[in-house]
Amino acid sequence: MASQKQKILTASVLAAALGAGLYYQLRTPVAPRPKSVEAVMPMDMAKALADAGSKPAAPRGGRTVPAGVTAAAGAEIAFERTGRNSLQMKFSNAGAKPYPIRFAAGAIFEDDRARVVLLNPVDVTVEPGGTLEQEFAVAALSSGKVESRGKFKGTTKAEPKLELLMKHLESHSELPVAVVQTAVLAILEDAPVDLFAQFPKLQPDATQRDDSFKAETWQIVSALQLLRDIGVDSAKLGEDPQLKIEAMMDVRAHDIAKQYYGISSENEWAYWRHELLAGDPSTRHFALYGIARYYPDVALVMMPRWARETRTFPHYRRAAIGALALTQKSAAKPILQELGRDLAREKEMAQRIDPALRYLEQNLPNVL
C-alpha cells in the first residue's frame, strides 16, 4: 500500500505534469520533430529494440598504459601505431648489459599526418641480447579524419596545454583511455558533444564528423569531471543541454552526472519536473523517461494519461508509451496492453505498444 507521502507526491506530479505540462506544450514553439523513433528514447532502449540480446562491442585500446619523451641513446626502438589509442613499441638490446628505457608522461610521437601523446610513464629494462615488445595507450592530439597507422617516431615536442592532465594521470592511471581521449580533445579543440556522443543529436553541429572518437555517455561526463578536477573548462561540452539530460537518463552516467551538474538526491525530482515543464522544447520529452526510470510508481499513473492526451505533440505521447517499459515494473504490462486497445485506431501510437512490451519482457528479465 502506498504511503501517504507517495500519494501526495503522485497527486502533485499529476496535477503539475498533466496540467502545467500541457499548458507549456501548447503555448511554446513546436519542438523540432525527431528524425526517428530512436531519437525520443534512451540509447539503451533504442539499442535493445533494434537488436535484442546484442552486446556492446568492447572498447578498443585495452588497458590504460604509459607515455614518454626521452630514451637512452643506443637502444633500438621502433614505434608503430596499431590503433587510434594504441602504440606498439619494440625494444632490442644487442649489448652485454641490461638496457633501461624510460619515457616521460606526455611524450609525443608522430608521422607525417598525425600526432599522439602517451598517457603514463614507460619504464622498462631490456635484458642483454633480448627483445621486448609492448603496447601502450595513447591519445590522438587532433580530431582530424585521418587515423594514421604504421611507423611513428619519437619527438622532443611537448603540448603545454596537456601539462595539468598529464600530472593528474600520474596518480590516476586507472582512468579509461576513452575518458582521457575525450578530455584531450576538449582541451586542445574545445570539441563539441557531436564529436563524442553516441546518442543522436537533436541539433547537430554543422561540421561533418566521423565516428572515430565516439564514447559512451558516462565516459563523456567523466571527462568533464576530469577537466574540472584539473581546473580546465570545456565550454562546448560542459554547457550542452542535451548531454546533461542524456547523462541523467543513462543508468551508467546518472551518478556521475548528478555529481558534475550538482544535482543532489534531494533535488533530483525538482530537476526532472523543471525539465518536463520548462525545459528546452527539443528535449522536454526526455524527462518522461527520467521520471519513469527513477520514479516508476509515479510514472505508472502519469504516463498512461500522457499517452492518451491527444492535445499534445505526438512525440510526447510516444515517449510516454516507451517510458512505461522503463519503469521495470510488472504492473506496466497490463497498462501497456490496455493502451494498445484504447489507441488501436491511432496507428502512430499503436505501433509503439508491441516494442515497449518486448523491451519490458525480453530485456528486463526481472519483469514478468
N, C-alpha and C positions, 0 to 999 in steps of 0.2 A: 504493500500500500504506500502510495507516495506520501512523503512528509508534507506538513503544512507549508514549509519553506519552498519545496519543489512546486507545490500547487500555485503558490503566489508567483514564483518565477515564471512558470508556464503561462499563467494568465497574463502577466505583464509582457512577456515575449509576444504572445499572440496579439495583444492589443497594439503594441508598438510596431511589430513587424508587419502585421496584416493591414493595420490602419495607416500609420505614418509611412510605412513602406510603400503602399500603393500610392499615397499622395506624392511622395518623392518621385516614384517611377513615372507617374502620369504628368508631372509638372516639369521634369527635367528633360534635356535633349535626349533623343533616342540613342542608346548605346550602339557603338559600332557592331554590326552583325558579325558574329564569329564565323570564321572561314569553314569550320567543320564542327561536328558534334564534339570531337575531342577537345576543341578549344574552350568548351564550357564544362570541363570535368577535370578533376585532379589527374596528374600524369599516371599514377599507379593504376587508377581505374581504367583510363583510356588504353593503357598497355594490356591490361588483363582482358578487356573486352576484345581487343584486336587479336590477341594470341594467348588464349587461356593456357596456363601451365608453362609458358616460356619463362626463362630466367634471364636477367640482365647479363650482358657479357662482362667478364671480369675486366677491371681496369687495366690498361696497358701500363707498362713501366715498372711493374714489380715493386719490390720494397724500396723505401727511401734510402739513398746512398749518397756518397761523398762528392767533393769537388776540389780543385786545386789550381795553382798558378805556376809553381816552380818545381822543377825536377832536377835531381843531381845529374851533373854532366857525365856523359859516358854511357848512360843506360840506353838500351834500345827499347823505344816505346812507340807503339802505334795506336792511333785513336780512330775508332770507326763508330759513326752514329748509326745505331741499329733500329732506332725508333724515335718518335717525337721526344720522348723523355728518357732515353737510354743512350749511353755512350760506352762502348766496349773498349777497354784498354788491354793491350797485350804487352807484357814486360818480358825481357830476356836479359840474362846475365852470363856473359861468357867468361867472366873473371873468376878468380880463386877465392874471393871473399863475398860474404853476403852483401847485397846491394840495396840500401834503403831508398825508397821513392816516396816523396811526400808532395802533396798538393794542398794548397790552402782553399778554404771555402770561398766561393766567389770566382774561382778561376774560369776564364773564358776560352772556349775552343770554337774554331770556325773553319769553314771552307769559303769558297768564293761567293756563296749565296746565302749562307745562314750562320748565326752565332748561337751558342748555347752556354749556359752557366752551370757549373757543378754545384751541388747543394750542400755538401758537407765535406770535411777534410778527408783526404786519402792518405793513408799511412801504411804502406806495405813494404815487405822485405822480400827480395828475390834471392833465393839461395844460389850459391856458386854453380854454374853450369845449368841453372834451372830456368824455367819459364813460368809465367803466371798470367792468367787471362781472367779478367773480371769485368762485370758490367756495373756501371754506376749511373745513378739518376741525375738527369739534367733538366733544366727548364729552358725553353726557347725564349729568346730575347726579342722576338718580333712575331706578330700575328700574320705576317705575310703568307700567302698561299703556298709558297714553295717549301715543302717539307724535305729539305735536303738530307740525303743519307750518304753513307760511304765514308771516305777518308777525311778526317779532320786534323787540325794541327793545334797545338797549344799556343797561347799568346801571352804577352805580358800586359795585355789590356785589362782595364778594370771598369766596372759600372758603378760610379759613386752613388747613384740613386738606390742601389740594392744593398748598400752597406749595412743599414739597420736590420734589414731582413736576414742577411747572412749571419749577423751577430746573434740574432734571435734563434736561428736554426742550430747554433752551437749547443743550446740546451733544450732544443725541441726537435730533435732529429726524427721523432716519430710522426711528424706531420705528413699526411698523404701527399704524394707528388702532385696530384691534381689540384689540391688546395694551394700549394706553393706556386704552381704554374699560373693559376688564376691570379694570385697576388702579384706575381712578377709582371704580368701584362697590365694589371690595374695600375701598378706603379709607373711603368715605363710609357704606357699609352693612354692611361685613363680609359681603358677599354669599356665599352657598354655591355649591358647584360646580353645583348643579342649574340655576342661572340661566344658566350659560355652556356647559355640556357638551353636545356633540352626541351623545355615546355614551349609551345608555340606562342610567340609574342603577338599580342593583340595590336600593338602599334610598333611595328618593326623599324629598326634603324635603316636608313636609306642605303647604307653601304652594303654591298654584296659580300656575304661571308660564307666560308665553308664550315665543315663540321669538325675541323681538326682539334679545336680546343673546348669541345663540349664537356660539361661537368654536371654532376648531379646537383640538385638544388642545395642540399646540405653542404656540399663542398664549396659552392659559391658563397654562402653565408659564412662558412668557416673562414674563407679567405678574407671576407670583410672584417670578421672578428680579429683575425691575424693582423690585418693592417691597422686596426685600432690599437692592438696590443703594442705595436711598434711605433705608434704615433704618426701614421700616414693616412691621409684622406684619399678616398676614391669617389669623387662626386657622382660619376655616371652609374656606378654600381650601388653606392650607398643610398642614393636618392630615387632609385627606380621603384615606382609604386607597385608594379605587378610582381616584381621579385619579392617584395615584402609579404604580400598576401599569398603568393605561391608557397613561400617558405613556411608561413604559418599554417597552411593546409597540409603540407608534406609531413608525414609522421617522423621521418628521419631528421628533417630540418627544424621541426617545431620547437624543441627546447633551445636549440642554438639561436633560432630567430627571436624567441622571447628574450633571451639574454641580450642579443645585439640591439634589438629595437626597444628595449626597456619596457617590455610588456610582462607584468607580474601575473601570477596565477589569480590574484585578487581582481585585477582589472582586465583580464582577458575577455570576459563576457562583454565589457564595455567596448573593447576593440571590435569584436565581431558585430555588435549592434550598430556601431558607428559606420563600419564598412557597408553594412546592409542598407542602412537608411540614408547615409550621406556620403558614401564613398564615391570614387570615380565611377561614372556610369559604365565604363567598359569592363570593370572588374567587380562591380557590386554583387553580381550573382555568385561570385566565388564564396561570399560569406555564407551562402546557403550550405555549401559543402563543409565549411568550417564549423558551423553550428551543428550539422549532422554528425560530424566526426567527434567533436569534443563535448557536445551537449545532446546526446542521442535521444534522451527521454523528451526533451523539448521538441526535437525535430519530428518525432513520431506524430505529434499533434499538429505541428506547424506546417510541415511540408505538404500533406495532402491538400490543405487549403490553398497553398500557393499553386499547386499543380492544377487545381480546378478553376482558379481565378482567370477568367477569360479576358478581363480588362487589362491584364499586364502583358508585357512583352513575352513572346514565345520562349526565348532562351532562358528566362527566369523559370518558366514552368518546366521546361526540360531539365534544368538544373535541379529543381525541387524533386523531380522523379528520381534522378540519379542519386541525389543526396540521401534518399531513403535507404539505398543499398549500402551507404557508408556508415549507417548507424550501428552496424554489426549487432543488430537486434533481431531475434526471430520474429518479433511482432511486426517487423516491416514487411514480411512476406504476404500475409493476408491483406495488408493495406495496399500493397502494390497490385495484388490480384483484383481488389475492389476497384482501384483506379483504372485498371485495364478494362473492366466492364463499363465504368462510367464514362471513360474517354474513348470508347471504341469508335465513335463516329469522327473523332478528330485524329486523322491519320498521323500527323506530325507528332502528336503526343503519344498515341497508342503504340507507335513503333519503338518508343523508348522503354516500354514496360518489360518486355522479354529480356533485353540486355541487362537491365537493372536486376531482374530476378536471377539471371545467370551469374552475375557478379556476386550477388548475395549468397547463392547456393554453392557455386563452384570455387570461388576464390576466398571465401570466408568459411572454412570447414567447421568452425565452431558455431556457425549459424545454420540451424537446420529448419 
